């Protein structure tokens, strides 16, 4: 059984921050669950262009409001509490939070916790993740 404390995760290196968002990564690949689970806050006023080429993601909006634009179709959908979106076709998209948006996210395959978005908005495939070099 795995037990995690959100307050402790937010104070650790499992809390990843970037321009416009931060993500408390509660479950990662090394937990062996077959998916990763994150609580992510997207910041008001950000424009987050993403394209997960190597991952599928499901996102449940818990708090806040904004929009998500499907860059493949041009459709824009409202985001508010109770809305789930699933990027089941590696959909290129832009999230535009009007207020801070708190979400619960699941990634498959699971992320390792070291990923950062590349210039296309994607995380690298799992086999492309490299361990950080030892200090010293």
Secondary structure, DSSP 4 states (H G I P E B T S, - for coil): -----HHHHHTSTTEEEETTEEEEEEE-GGG-SSSEEEEEEEPTT--EEE--SS-EEEEEEEE--EEEEETTT--EEEE-TT-EEEETT---EEEEESS-EEEEEEEESPP-S-----TTSPPPPGGG--PPPPP-
